[in-house]
Amino acid sequence: MQIHIEATALPGRTCGPDTDFPGYENIHVGVQRKDRPGELLAPHPGDAPSAAWTLDCVVTPTQDGVEVSGPYVQNRLGGRFVYLSWGTVDDSGLFSMFRRAKLMFSDIAPDVLASAVRTGHLTARLPLSDTKGQPLCGRVRPPVIEWSATGGA
């Protein structure tokens, strides 16, 4: 199965400080590889008009439904999920993470996940700015994120 993440409303390459945010410059976002926080799939600059990623995954039937795994699927207490990591990029190209958004598979409606297994494509659509215009972080739940079974990218 492929997971397609389609993101809009990125916060900008520079975000100034706020009460709970120190502010950063040259902001980028990418999908974090499992157990490798410094390894990102296709980082996009924070001022891009949109960002998209496609993750190849394996789906295994279980007694409770299906288990999704793959190189970008995290598996921690509380379930499986994908991290979108926010960080700065310095002049040498080094990415330094400062926050993450967590896309939990447990937030996907069972019928949507079952349909995605049949079609081979699961799509997540979400904005990447929070209500203050800062990089979206924490657990991203519906209705902020919309999960759907799709026919492909």
C-alpha positions as CSV (number, residue, x, y, z in Angstrom):
1,M,0.0,0.0,0.0
2,Q,1.1,3.5,-0.6
3,I,0.4,6.4,1.8
4,H,0.2,9.8,0.1
5,I,0.5,12.8,2.3
6,E,-0.7,16.1,0.7
7,A,0.0,19.2,2.7
8,T,-0.9,22.8,2.1
9,A,-0.7,26.1,4.1
10,L,2.9,25.8,5.0
11,P,3.9,28.4,7.6
12,G,6.8,30.1,5.8
13,R,10.5,29.7,5.7
14,T,10.9,32.1,8.7
15,C,8.5,32.0,11.7
16,G,9.0,34.7,14.4
17,P,8.8,34.0,18.1
18,D,5.6,33.6,20.1
19,T,4.8,32.8,23.7
20,D,5.4,29.1,23.1
21,F,7.7,29.3,20.1
22,P,11.2,30.8,20.0
23,G,11.1,31.5,16.3
24,Y,13.3,29.9,13.5
25,E,14.7,30.7,10.1
26,N,15.2,28.5,7.0
27,I,12.5,26.1,8.2
28,H,11.9,22.8,6.3
29,V,9.6,19.8,6.8
30,G,10.0,16.2,5.8
31,V,8.9,12.7,6.8
32,Q,11.1,11.2,9.4
33,R,12.5,7.7,8.8
34,K,11.7,5.1,11.5
35,D,14.2,5.3,14.4
36,R,16.4,7.8,12.5
37,P,15.4,11.4,13.4
38,G,18.0,12.9,11.2
39,E,17.0,11.0,8.1
40,L,14.2,12.7,6.2
41,L,12.2,11.9,3.1
42,A,12.0,14.8,0.7
43,P,12.4,17.9,2.9
44,H,10.3,20.9,1.6
45,P,11.1,24.5,2.5
46,G,8.5,26.1,4.8
47,D,7.5,28.6,2.2
48,A,6.6,26.0,-0.5
49,P,3.1,26.4,-1.8
50,S,2.5,22.7,-0.9
51,A,4.3,19.6,0.1
52,A,3.7,15.9,-0.8
53,W,5.2,12.6,0.1
54,T,4.5,9.0,-1.0
55,L,5.4,6.2,1.4
56,D,5.6,2.6,0.4
57,C,4.2,0.4,3.1
58,V,3.4,-3.2,3.9
59,V,-0.1,-4.2,5.2
60,T,-0.4,-7.3,7.3
61,P,-3.8,-8.7,8.4
62,T,-4.2,-9.1,12.1
63,Q,-7.1,-10.2,14.4
64,D,-7.9,-6.6,15.0
65,G,-7.7,-5.4,11.4
66,V,-4.5,-4.6,9.7
67,E,-1.0,-3.5,10.7
68,V,0.8,-1.0,8.5
69,S,4.6,-1.0,8.5
70,G,7.4,0.5,6.4
71,P,10.6,2.5,6.7
72,Y,8.8,5.7,7.6
73,V,6.1,4.2,9.9
74,Q,6.9,4.6,13.6
75,N,5.8,2.0,16.1
76,R,5.7,3.1,19.7
77,L,3.4,2.7,22.7
78,G,0.1,4.0,21.6
79,G,0.3,2.7,18.0
80,R,1.7,3.3,14.6
81,F,2.2,6.7,13.0
82,V,4.1,8.9,10.7
83,Y,6.2,11.9,11.9
84,L,6.4,15.1,9.9
85,S,9.6,16.7,11.3
86,W,10.2,20.4,11.3
87,G,13.7,21.8,11.5
88,T,16.1,24.4,10.3
89,V,18.7,23.8,7.6
90,D,22.1,25.5,8.1
91,D,24.5,26.6,5.4
92,S,26.1,23.2,5.2
93,G,22.7,21.5,4.7
94,L,22.5,20.1,8.2
95,F,18.8,19.6,9.4
96,S,18.2,20.4,13.1
97,M,14.7,19.3,14.2
98,F,12.7,21.6,16.6
99,R,9.2,20.0,16.5
100,R,7.2,17.2,14.9
101,A,3.6,16.5,13.8
102,K,2.3,13.0,14.5
103,L,-0.1,11.4,12.0
104,M,-1.7,8.4,13.9
105,F,-3.1,5.4,12.1
106,S,-5.5,4.9,15.0
107,D,-7.3,8.1,14.0
108,I,-8.2,6.6,10.6
109,A,-11.7,5.3,10.4
110,P,-11.7,1.4,10.1
111,D,-13.8,1.5,6.9
112,V,-11.4,4.0,5.3
113,L,-8.4,1.9,6.2
114,A,-10.1,-1.3,4.9
115,S,-10.9,0.5,1.6
116,A,-7.3,1.8,1.3
117,V,-6.0,-1.7,1.7
118,R,-8.3,-2.8,-1.2
119,T,-7.3,0.1,-3.5
120,G,-3.6,0.1,-2.4
121,H,-3.7,3.9,-1.7
122,L,-4.3,5.8,1.5
123,T,-4.2,9.6,1.4
124,A,-3.8,12.2,4.2
125,R,-4.6,15.8,3.5
126,L,-3.7,18.5,6.0
127,P,-2.6,22.1,6.5
128,L,0.9,22.5,7.9
129,S,0.3,25.7,9.9
130,D,-1.4,25.8,13.3
131,T,-4.0,28.4,14.3
132,K,-1.2,30.9,15.1
133,G,0.5,30.4,11.7
134,Q,3.4,28.4,13.2
135,P,4.5,24.9,12.1
136,L,1.9,22.3,13.0
137,C,3.0,20.0,15.7
138,G,1.7,17.4,18.2
139,R,-0.9,14.8,17.4
140,V,-2.8,15.8,14.3
141,R,-6.4,14.6,14.5
142,P,-9.5,14.8,12.3
143,P,-10.9,17.2,11.2
144,V,-7.5,18.9,10.8
145,I,-6.3,15.9,8.9
146,E,-8.5,14.1,6.4
147,W,-7.8,10.4,5.7
148,S,-9.3,8.8,2.6
149,A,-8.9,5.7,0.4
150,T,-7.9,6.8,-3.0
151,G,-7.1,5.3,-6.4
152,G,-3.6,6.6,-6.4
153,A,-1.5,9.8,-6.4
